[in-house]
Amino acid sequence: MEMRTLDSLKVGEKGIITGIDGGRTAIIRLCEMGFNRGSEVCIVKNDIGPIIVSLAGSKIALGWGLARKIMVQLKEPSMQNAGAWDKGGMKYADNSISR
């Protein structure tokens, strides 16, 4: 899997935090916000202004400088169309099944 900085991910890409390349203050601040090694992040917005990241069910805005210090391992895209889901969270084995 590929190692990148958080600011290099595109919208919708997911990664696992592998480390923070920064000073003591930056590391403490980011860890207190939940950016710990092993945490999964997903990019919500990455264009103009701050980067918005989904982390542990919360949306967090980060400036480019802090986002550039966070090292992530790019997560492989999951098989999103492998099965059908209904509104109740039940997974069908085949997309052809309907109600």
Buried (B, 14 or more C-beta within 10 A) or exposed (E): EEEBBBBBBEEEBBBBBBEBEBEEEBBEBBBEBBBEEEBEBBBBBBEEEBBBBBBEEEEBEBEEEBBBBBBBBBBEEEEEEEEBEEEEEEEEEEEEEEE
